[in-house]
Amino acid sequence: MVDLWLVIVLSVVALIVGLIVGFVLSRRYFKKYLEKNPPINEKMVRAMLSQMGRKPSEKQVRQVMASMKQNQ
């Protein structure tokens, strides 16, 4: 019969290895996602404001970008 301490140690080791592998894989996935879908830039903000029927000034674009950076 398998000792209880061996089961506990193997469970903890498997949990730690799983956490490390999960972290590495999710980090790699997120980097690829950001390369394909970059965060919003000034050109996108201008397009968004134009679609809403507003003619964006440079001050408005900078304000939107500053508020987005502040929220991150």
C-alpha positions as CSV (number, residue, x, y, z in Angstrom):
1,M,0.0,0.0,0.0
2,V,1.2,3.5,-0.8
3,D,2.2,5.6,2.1
4,L,0.0,8.6,2.8
5,W,2.9,11.1,2.9
6,L,4.0,10.0,-0.6
7,V,0.5,10.7,-2.0
8,I,0.5,14.2,-0.3
9,V,4.0,15.1,-1.5
10,L,3.2,14.0,-5.1
11,S,0.0,15.9,-5.1
12,V,1.7,19.1,-3.9
13,V,4.5,18.7,-6.5
14,A,1.9,18.1,-9.3
15,L,0.0,21.2,-8.2
16,I,3.2,23.3,-8.3
17,V,4.3,22.0,-11.7
18,G,0.8,22.6,-13.0
19,L,0.7,26.2,-11.8
20,I,4.1,26.9,-13.4
21,V,3.2,25.3,-16.7
22,G,-0.1,27.1,-16.7
23,F,1.6,30.4,-16.1
24,V,4.1,30.0,-18.8
25,L,1.5,28.9,-21.4
26,S,-0.9,31.7,-20.5
27,R,1.9,34.3,-20.7
28,R,2.9,33.0,-24.2
29,Y,-0.7,33.1,-25.4
30,F,-1.2,36.6,-24.1
31,K,1.9,37.9,-25.9
32,K,0.7,36.4,-29.2
33,Y,-2.7,37.9,-28.6
34,L,-1.2,41.4,-28.1
35,E,0.9,41.0,-31.2
36,K,-2.2,40.2,-33.3
37,N,-4.5,42.7,-31.5
38,P,-2.5,45.7,-30.3
39,P,-3.9,48.0,-27.7
40,I,-5.9,51.0,-28.9
41,N,-3.8,53.9,-30.5
42,E,-4.5,57.5,-31.5
43,K,-5.6,56.5,-35.0
44,M,-8.3,54.2,-33.5
45,V,-9.5,56.9,-31.2
46,R,-9.8,59.4,-34.1
47,A,-11.8,56.8,-36.1
48,M,-14.1,56.1,-33.1
49,L,-14.8,59.8,-32.5
50,S,-15.5,60.3,-36.2
51,Q,-17.9,57.4,-36.3
52,M,-19.8,59.1,-33.4
53,G,-20.3,62.1,-35.6
54,R,-17.7,64.3,-33.9
55,K,-14.7,65.9,-35.5
56,P,-11.9,65.0,-33.1
57,S,-9.5,67.7,-32.1
58,E,-5.9,66.8,-31.0
59,K,-6.8,67.8,-27.4
60,Q,-9.7,65.4,-27.3
61,V,-7.6,62.5,-28.7
62,R,-4.9,63.2,-26.1
63,Q,-7.5,63.3,-23.3
64,V,-8.9,60.0,-24.4
65,M,-5.5,58.4,-24.6
66,A,-4.5,59.8,-21.2
67,S,-7.6,58.5,-19.5
68,M,-7.1,55.0,-21.1
69,K,-3.5,55.0,-19.8
70,Q,-4.6,56.1,-16.4
71,N,-7.2,53.2,-16.2
72,Q,-4.6,50.6,-17.0
